[in-house]
């Protein structure tokens, strides 16, 4: 394109043309899939999809119509249709319409959330939403937090804050450096031989061990404690802390879970908080999935004790039904985030003695960060606390109903009673001799069911056994859809049994 042609693509008419060509695709996609039109997934072989994207970088541009065609035919056609009511797979939501289109406003504004002068309004939107969420969690006036890309970054941020409290000099001098405090000096001496330990449950998200590895502590120092019914056993937490104290091993943090990935289970936060208070440990809770129970009077008891934790990770892009990515880290004492990232950047942050800094960047891992808070804020304005609670309760009720269907079926076994919108179950109708054979049947059953395109489910391992798993996260899903899922899985199971 010539320079004039390039500039012509930026004028008002061209902007409208792009909106009609590109946004129209999204509107059509949502209208079709939300009504259950078409397959949930086409399950095209990965090699065949990859071939569409092995061409060279184009020398010249193409028309908007051609861009739209490639998006429709090569990308959207192969997407898993999360808005389809028969999709009951991963913990990724069909986004609320108000949030989808607010996402386009975020892209149009393109502000950098780290620096207030580059996000004059959205800085304060983030501060407001963080304040709202801290109040929901029961945190006091000293609390705070930042938005993150998701629970993995939120957990890393929280553990860096915990490290700053345990080892104040670690940011500048490294984990093995001596600390400037009496307690820290003793810990620093111990750390010279052994890295600090992070405790978590068997069913904790891999974000915990990843954060420990990223921090240079060594993933072997992410110590898992025994579970009791897919929850971290508080008695095992206490026993492990006692053993570590006897061995002189420093404990960086204990990480509990509120809404585990595999089963949606909630750890006993009051009992674990008691242990952490007794041993002086930082308590972080991964509430990426289950944090939204705080909205619901009927489910808030699941996270009882969350007001006692030092930090929590929460993903609105899960049970608040928002587009990726929208995560948060919340802390009881916001000042710890200043210590977690103790850096100066005078080319960005211009704090003076006369006015407090409103910049978010010094307390956030990311610098170039979108104003993703806007879609959370817009959804909260549109639906309010009661509306988000209504969605949450509806999804949990659907899952409880699916549990009843599975439990009453002669060829299925429910592995647990659902505490949120996740259920693991197992097909038992096949004439499989031994656990290995039964595992193979359930693995193949899931693959064949998803390949057929009628629905989509996932799979995991529980107690070493291969099980089927659903996450019912679409409010448009009905009990009739769930009956079709079970019938479809059962029909394929019958072919594997014959």
N, C-alpha and C positions, 0 to 999 in steps of 0.2 A: 504494500500500500504506500501511496505517497503521503507526505506530511499532511496535506489538506484532507486526504481520505481518512487518515488516522484521527485527526481532530473532529471530523464529521461524525465519527462513531460516538462522540461524547456529548453531542448537542441534545436538546430536550426531546426532539422527535425520536432520536436513536435510543434514548433511555426508555421511552415508552414502548418502542418496538421490542427492545430486549425484555422488558417486563412481560409483554404479551406472549413472546415466544417461549421464555423460560418459566415464568411463574405459571403460565397456562398449563405447562406439563405437570407441575405440582398439584394444581387444582384438580385436574382430571384424574391424576393418580389417587388423590385422597378420596374423591367422590366415588371412584370405582371400588377401591379396596375396602373402604369402610362399609360398603354394602355387601361385601363378600363376593364381588365379581372376580372371576378368574382364579388361577391357582395361587396358593400361598407362596410357593417357590417353584421355579422351573428345574432346579437341580441339574443344570447343565454342567457337564464335566469341566473341571478347572482348566484343563488343557485347551478346551474349545473356547472358553471365555478369554484365556490369556492370549490366544491368537489374534483377538480383535485389538489388542493393545501392544502389538510388537512392531508397529510401523515406526518409521523415522520421524524426527522432529520436523514439522512442516516448515517450509521456507516462507510461504505466503499464507495469509489468513483465509477464512472461508466465510460464507454468509451465516447470518443468525439462524436461518432455517436449517442449514447443515449442522450447526452446533446443536440445535434442538433435536434434530434427527438422531445424532450420535448419542445424546443424553438418553433419549427415549429408547432407542433400539439396542444400544450396547451397554448401557448402565442400568437404567430403571427396569428394563425388561428382566434383568437377572437378579434384581434385588429381592431380598426376603421382605414380603409385604407385611410390615409390623402392624398396620392398621386393619388388616384382615381379621375378622373375628375368630377365625380358626387358627390363628397364630398364638400358640401358648408355649413359646420357647424360652428365650433368654430374658434377662432382667433389663430389657430395653423397651421403653414405652412407645406406644403410638401417641405422638405429641398432641397436646391440646391446640386447637386452631389459633387461639389468641397468641400462643407462644410461637407457633410456626411463623406467623407473619410479623411478629415482633422481632424474630431473628433476622428478617430482611431489613428492618430498621437498624438493628445493630450493625449489620454489614454496611449499610448506607452511611451511617455516622462514622464508623471505623475509628472510634476513639481508642486510645491506649489507656487502659484502666489503672495502670501503675502510677500515673502522674495526674494530679488534679487539673493542671492547666490544659491537659489534653483530653480530659473528660470532666468538664466543669459541672455538669449535672449528675452524670452517672456515678461519680465518686460518692455523692451523697445518697443516691439510690442504694448503692451497695452498703453504705454505713447503716441506712435505715433497715434494709432487709436483714442484715447481720444482727442488728439490735432486736428485730422482731423474733428471729429464730433463737437468739440467746434467751429471750424472755420465755419462749415456749419451753426451752430446756430447763428453765428454772434458775438460770445464771443471774448474778447480780450486776450492779452498775459497772463494776470493774471489768466485765467480760468484753469479748470482742472476737474478731476473726476476719477471714478473707474468703473470697471465692477461689475455687481451684478448678482444675480440669476434671476432677473426679475424686473418688475415695482413695486412690493410690497416692496422688499428690497430697491429699489432705492428711493421710496417715504419715507420710514422710515429713510433712511440715510439723505435725504434732510431736513426732519423735525427735525432731531437731530441737523443738522447744524443750522437751524433756531432757535432752542432752545438755542444753544450755543451763538448765537448773542444776543438774548433777555435776557437770564439768564446765564451769563458766568460761574457762580459757580454751575450750576445745576448738571453737571457731577459728581462733587466731593461731593456736600452737599445735593443734592435733589432739586426738583422743588420749594419747599417752602422756600429755603434758601435765605438770603439777598445777594445782588450782590455787587461786588466791584466797580461798577460805579454808578454815580449819577442817571442816568436814570434807571439802573438796580435795584437800591435800592428802587425806587418808585414802579417799577414793582414787585419787590420781596415782598413788603408790600401788594400789591394787591393780589399777588398770595397766600399769607398766607390764604386768605379767599376764593379765587376763582382761579381755575386752568386757564392757558391760553387757549384761544379759537383758533380753526382752522376752517376757513370757506371753504366750498366747495359747489358744485352744487348738485342738486337733483340726477343727473345722474352720479355723481362721482363714481369711482371704490371703492369697499369696502376696498381697501388698505389704504385709508385715515383714516377711523374710526379705522381700525385695528392698524395702526401706533399710533394713539392717545391713544388707549387702552394699547398698549405695552409700551408706554412711561410713563404710569401711570397718564395720565391727565384725564382719565375718558371719555368714548365714548360719553357721553352727551355733552361734550365740542367740539365735531365735529359738528359744526352748519351748517346745509344746508340752502342755500338761494334759492329763487324762480328761476325757469327757464323760458325761453322765446324761444319756439320752440326747446326744448330739449337742449338748451344751458344755461349756467349760465347767469342770467340777470345782467349786470353791474350796472343798477340802484338799484337793490336789494342789490348788494354788497355794494354800497355806503351807502344806508339807514341802512344796518346792522352795518357797521363800525361806522357810526354816533351814533347809539343807544348804541353800546358797549363802545364807548368813553364817552358818557354821564354817563354810569353806572360804569365807572372806570374799565372795564374789559380789561385785556391785550390780544392782538391778537398775537398769535405765527406766523401764516402764513395764506395766502389765497392760495387755491389750485384750479387752473384752469385745464381744460381738453382739449387736442388736439387729437380728435379721440376717442369719448366715446365708451364704450363697447357695449351699447345697440344699438345706432344708428350711430356711427361713426361721431358724430357731433363735431365741433370745437368751443370752446368758443372765445369770442371777446377779444383777448389778449391785444391789444392796450388800449381799454377802461378799462379793469381790471387793467392793469399796471398803468394807470393814477390814479386810486383809491388807489392803493398800495403806489405809490409815495407820494400822498397827505397825507396819514395816517401813512406813515413810516412802512409799513408791508412788510414782506418777501413774495415774490410771487414765488410759485412753480407751474410748469405745468406738469401734467401727460400726456406725449406725447408717452406713451408706444406703442400705435398703430399708431398715426398720425405723429410721429417724422420723419418718412421716407419720408414724403412730402417734406422735405428739399432738397432731391436729385432732385426733379422734377421741372423744370421751369414752367410747366403747373399747378402745385398744390402748389407751395411754398407759394402762397398768403394765403393759409389756415392757415399758422402758422406765419403770419405777426405779428411782435411785440415780437417774442420769444427771440430776442436779449436783451430784457429788463427784462426778468425774472431772478430771483436769482438762480434758480435751475430747472432742468428738468429730468424726467425719460423717458427712451427710450429703447424699446425692439427690437433689431435687429432680434430676433426670431419670430417676427410677419411679418411685411411688407418687411423686407429684405430677407425673405424666408430662414431662418437659423434654424438649429436644436436647441431644448431646451438644455441648458438654456444659453441665451446670453442677458443680460440686462445691462444698464448703468445708472449712475447718473452723470450729468454734472452740474458744478456750475460756476458762473461768477467769483468768487473769490475762488481759490483753497485752500487758507489758512483756510477757515472756516471748512474744513474737518479735519484739525489738531485739532481744538477745539471740533469737534463732538465726537471724540474718543481719549480723552487725556489720553493715557496710555503709560507705559514703559514696555518693555519685553526684558531684556538684553540677555536672552537665545535665542532670535531670531533676534532682531534688534540691529545692532552694529554701530550706527552713531558716527562719530568722528568730531572734529572741523576742521580736515584737508580736509575732503571730504564730499560733501553733500550725504544724504541718498537717495538711489533710491528705498528703500523698499516701497511697496504699502500697506502693512498690516496696518500701523498706520492710514491710511485714509479709511480703509475698514471695514465693519461690520464682514465679514468672515475672518477666518485665513486659514483654509484648503480649498483652492479654486483652481479649475482647471484653466488651461490656455485657457479658452473658447474664449478669444480674437482671438486666432489663426484662428478659423473658420470664424470670421468676417473679419479679415485681408485677408485671402485667397480669400474670396468671392469678396472683394473690389479690390484685385489684378486681379482677373479673369474677372470681369465685369466692373469695374470702376464706376465712378459716373453716367455716361450716361446709363450703363446697368441696374443698380439698379433703376434708374428713369424709364427706359423702362418697367420693370416689374410692377412697381407701377402704371404707367399710363395705362398699359394694363388691369390690374385688375379693376381699377376705370372705364374704358370704358366698360368693360363687365358688371359691376354693373349698370351703367347708362342704358345700353341696356336692362337689366333685369327689371329695373324700368319701362321702356316703355312697355315691355310685360305685366307686372302686371297692369299698369294703363289702358291699352287698353282692358283688360279682363273683361267681364261682371260680373264675380263671385269673383273678388279679389279687394282689396283696398290697395293701397300703403300708408303707414303712414307718409312718409316724402320723400323728394328728397335726394338721397344719396350724401354725401360729400366725401366719400371714397369708400371702397369696402363692406360696410355693408348696408343691406336694411331690414326693417321691413315691413311686409304686413299681410293682414288678409283675410281669406276666408269668403265671404259674401253670398255664394250660398245656404247655408243650411236654411231650414225653421225654424230658431231658434227664439223663442219668448223671448226677453229680453237679456240683456248683459250676465247674468250668463249662459244662454243656449248657446249663441254664443261663450263664453269663453270655455265651455266644448267641443264644436265641434272642435275648433281650437287646443285645447290640445290633443284630441283624434286623430285628423287628423295627427298631427306631430308624435305621437307615432306609428300609423299604417304605415305611410309612411316610417319611419326609420326601422321598423320591417320587412318590405318587402325586404329591402336590396338593392334596386335599387339606392337609393341616401341617403343623410343625411342632415337634416336641424336642426335648433335649434328654441328655443322659448323664449320669455321674456314677461314682463308686461310693457305696455306703457299707461300712464294715467289710470292705474287701469284695463286695458283690456289685455286679453291674445292675443298675436300676434305671427305670425311666423317670423322667422329671418334667413337670409342667410349671410354668410361671404364668398365672392368669392375670394379665396386666392390661387388657383391653376392656374398657367399660362397655363396649358394644357386644362383647361375647355374652352369650346367653346360656342357660342350662341345656338348651337344645343343641347348641354348638358343642358343648362339652360331652353330651351323650354321643354325638357323632364322632368325636375324637376317640372315645372309648370303644365304640363299635368298630371304627376303622382299624384301630390297633388290634382288636380282638379278631377281626376277619383275617388280617395278615398273620396273626399268631396261629390261626387254624391251618393256614397253608404250610407253616413251618412244622406243625405237629403231624401232618399227614405223610 
